[in-house]
Amino acid sequence: MDYYENFWNYKYIVEETGWDIGFVSTPLKEYIDQLSNKKLKILIPGGGNSYEAEYLLNKGFKNIFVVDISVIPLKNLAERVPSFPSKKLLHQDFFELNGAFDLILEQTFFCALDPSLRVAYVQKMHQLLKPEGKLVGILFNIPLNDDKPPFGGNKTEYKGLFSEKFKIVKMETAFNSIPSRTGNELFFKLIKK
């Protein structure tokens, strides 16, 4: 964990946080807006400053967990939203996390992981979701970098990666991306098989 923790801590310290748009992204905001069950147990992995968690809390969701390998964004969230329960801010490696969640929200975590970890990501997501649990979010649909985050990909690759363990309900170009990401994001909704 030390190498990755130091890597991401450094990114926050020197403010190399290009993924951080400063608010919940429109595709996730509009997905959250249509959720009616406030009792859902929700995980935001690699959550960073987690504007999604703040938005969910403000919408009345109480069972939200944020996990990040860097303590810095977790402290940022705690300072920005003092009412967020500190016991639900998990400073640990996602791959060592245990639990059972109804919904996991993906926002820039997948693209931050080395592509060699993608199969492990799918397996861990499957393990963390309750039966019929959902994995929902955004994936980049462009090549991006080969040697450092963010790592890109494409719809064909993602379908092959997820289809064994998940029913792909939706995986389409997001129609409501922020302007700088228009046409480059896939909104996806998967259900655990």
Secondary structure per residue as TSV (DSSP state, phi and psi in degrees):
chain	resnum	aa	ss	phi	psi
A	1	M	-	360.0	-28.5
A	2	D	H	-57.5	-46.1
A	3	Y	H	-60.4	-50.6
A	4	Y	H	-67.1	-39.6
A	5	E	H	-61.9	-46.2
A	6	N	H	-63.3	-40.5
A	7	F	H	-58.0	-49.9
A	8	W	H	-74.9	-34.6
A	9	N	H	-58.3	-44.5
A	10	Y	H	-59.8	-43.5
A	11	K	H	-56.1	-43.1
A	12	Y	H	-70.5	-40.6
A	13	I	H	-62.7	-43.5
A	14	V	T	-92.3	6.3
A	15	E	T	59.1	40.1
A	16	E	-	-93.6	70.4
A	17	T	-	-124.6	56.3
A	18	G	T	-61.2	-22.3
A	19	W	T	-73.6	-20.3
A	20	D	-	-85.3	106.8
A	21	I	-	-90.3	-6.1
A	22	G	S	87.7	3.6
A	23	F	S	-162.3	168.2
A	24	V	-	-68.5	133.7
A	25	S	-	-66.9	148.2
A	26	T	H	-56.7	-45.4
A	27	P	H	-58.8	-40.5
A	28	L	H	-73.6	-38.3
A	29	K	H	-58.1	-47.3
A	30	E	H	-70.0	-30.4
A	31	Y	H	-67.7	-47.9
A	32	I	H	-58.9	-39.5
A	33	D	H	-59.6	-25.4
A	34	Q	T	-95.4	0.8
A	35	L	-	-79.6	130.8
A	36	S	-	-107.4	-23.0
A	37	N	-	-85.9	100.0
A	38	K	T	-73.0	-7.1
A	39	K	T	-91.0	-2.2
A	40	L	-	-53.3	138.1
A	41	K	-	-91.5	114.2
A	42	I	E	-117.2	135.9
A	43	L	E	-116.3	137.5
A	44	I	E	-119.6	100.2
A	45	P	E	-82.4	145.8
A	46	G	T	53.5	42.6
A	47	G	-	-67.8	-17.4
A	48	G	T	56.4	-141.5
A	49	N	T	-71.3	-10.2
A	50	S	-	48.4	61.8
A	51	Y	H	-64.9	-24.3
A	52	E	H	-64.2	-42.9
A	53	A	H	-64.0	-42.4
A	54	E	H	-61.8	-44.3
A	55	Y	H	-63.8	-44.8
A	56	L	H	-59.5	-45.5
A	57	L	H	-59.6	-44.7
A	58	N	H	-66.0	-23.0
A	59	K	T	-87.9	0.0
A	60	G	T	100.8	4.9
A	61	F	-	-79.3	135.7
A	62	K	-	-114.1	-16.7
A	63	N	-	-111.1	61.9
A	64	I	E	-110.7	133.4
A	65	F	E	-123.2	137.6
A	66	V	E	-120.6	127.7
A	67	V	E	-118.7	134.9
A	68	D	E	-149.4	146.6
A	69	I	S	-76.7	-20.3
A	70	S	-	-102.0	131.9
A	71	V	H	-75.9	-21.0
A	72	I	H	-58.5	-52.7
A	73	P	H	-67.1	-28.7
A	74	L	H	-65.6	-40.8
A	75	K	H	-65.5	-39.0
A	76	N	H	-59.6	-44.6
A	77	L	H	-64.8	-43.3
A	78	A	H	-61.3	-38.6
A	79	E	H	-72.8	-39.7
A	80	R	H	-71.7	-35.5
A	81	V	-	-129.3	78.6
A	82	P	T	-58.9	-22.2
A	83	S	T	-79.0	-6.8
A	84	F	S	-73.6	127.2
A	85	P	-	-61.9	120.9
A	86	S	G	-61.6	-29.6
A	87	K	G	-70.1	-10.6
A	88	K	G	-102.2	7.1
A	89	L	E	-102.0	105.0
A	90	L	E	-102.6	111.1
A	91	H	E	-91.4	91.5
A	92	Q	S	-163.8	173.0
A	93	D	-	-75.8	125.7
A	94	F	G	-49.6	-39.9
A	95	F	G	-71.9	-9.4
A	96	E	G	-105.5	2.5
A	97	L	-	-73.7	144.1
A	98	N	-	-122.5	157.9
A	99	G	-	145.7	178.3
A	100	A	-	-139.9	120.6
A	101	F	E	-121.5	150.0
A	102	D	E	-80.6	-33.6
A	103	L	E	-146.1	133.5
A	104	I	E	-120.3	129.8
A	105	L	E	-103.1	126.3
A	106	E	E	-103.8	120.0
A	107	Q	E	-146.9	97.5
A	108	T	S	68.5	8.7
A	109	F	S	-80.1	-48.3
A	110	F	G	-54.2	-46.0
A	111	C	G	-73.0	-14.0
A	112	A	G	-84.2	-18.8
A	113	L	S	-86.0	142.2
A	114	D	-	-57.4	136.6
A	115	P	G	-53.7	-24.1
A	116	S	G	-65.7	-13.7
A	117	L	G	-98.4	3.5
A	118	R	H	-66.5	-39.4
A	119	V	H	-64.8	-42.1
A	120	A	H	-63.5	-36.5
A	121	Y	H	-59.6	-49.5
A	122	V	H	-60.7	-45.4
A	123	Q	H	-62.7	-42.2
A	124	K	H	-68.4	-41.2
A	125	M	H	-59.2	-45.3
A	126	H	H	-59.8	-44.6
A	127	Q	H	-63.3	-38.8
A	128	L	H	-78.8	-17.7
A	129	L	E	-88.4	142.7
A	130	K	E	-69.6	164.4
A	131	P	E	-52.9	134.4
A	132	E	E	67.9	10.9
A	133	G	E	-65.7	157.5
A	134	K	E	-115.8	140.1
A	135	L	E	-112.8	118.1
A	136	V	E	-134.0	141.1
A	137	G	E	165.0	-148.3
A	138	I	E	-126.7	137.3
A	139	L	E	-127.2	144.2
A	140	F	E	-73.6	136.9
A	141	N	-	-111.9	44.3
A	142	I	S	-144.3	159.0
A	143	P	-	-63.4	-47.7
A	144	L	B	58.5	-142.2
A	145	N	B	-92.1	154.9
A	146	D	S	-102.7	-21.3
A	147	D	S	-117.2	-5.9
A	148	K	S	-160.8	158.4
A	149	P	S	-66.0	151.1
A	150	P	S	-81.6	144.2
A	151	F	B	-99.0	135.4
A	152	G	-	-96.3	-162.4
A	153	G	-	173.2	-165.6
A	154	N	-	-148.8	165.9
A	155	K	H	-58.0	-42.7
A	156	T	H	-61.0	-45.9
A	157	E	H	-60.6	-47.2
A	158	Y	H	-64.5	-40.6
A	159	K	H	-61.4	-42.2
A	160	G	H	-63.8	-37.8
A	161	L	H	-68.7	-44.2
A	162	F	H	-92.4	-22.6
A	163	S	T	-63.6	-25.7
A	164	E	T	-69.5	-38.4
A	165	K	T	-106.7	-9.2
A	166	F	E	-135.4	145.7
A	167	K	E	-83.9	123.4
A	168	I	E	-86.7	103.9
A	169	V	E	-80.4	-40.5
A	170	K	E	-151.8	139.0
A	171	M	E	-158.5	88.0
A	172	E	E	-136.9	157.9
A	173	T	E	-54.8	128.1
A	174	A	-	-65.4	131.8
A	175	F	S	-89.2	-8.3
A	176	N	S	-128.5	30.9
A	177	S	-	-63.3	158.6
A	178	I	-	-66.4	153.9
A	179	P	G	-50.9	-41.6
A	180	S	G	-69.2	-12.8
A	181	R	G	-116.0	7.2
A	182	T	T	-55.7	129.0
A	183	G	T	82.0	-7.1
A	184	N	S	-107.5	0.3
A	185	E	E	-119.4	141.7
A	186	L	E	-105.7	127.4
A	187	F	E	-88.9	133.4
A	188	F	E	-134.9	150.3
A	189	K	E	-136.9	118.8
A	190	L	E	-120.8	146.5
A	191	I	E	-119.6	132.1
A	192	K	E	-59.0	131.2
A	193	K	-	-80.9	360.0
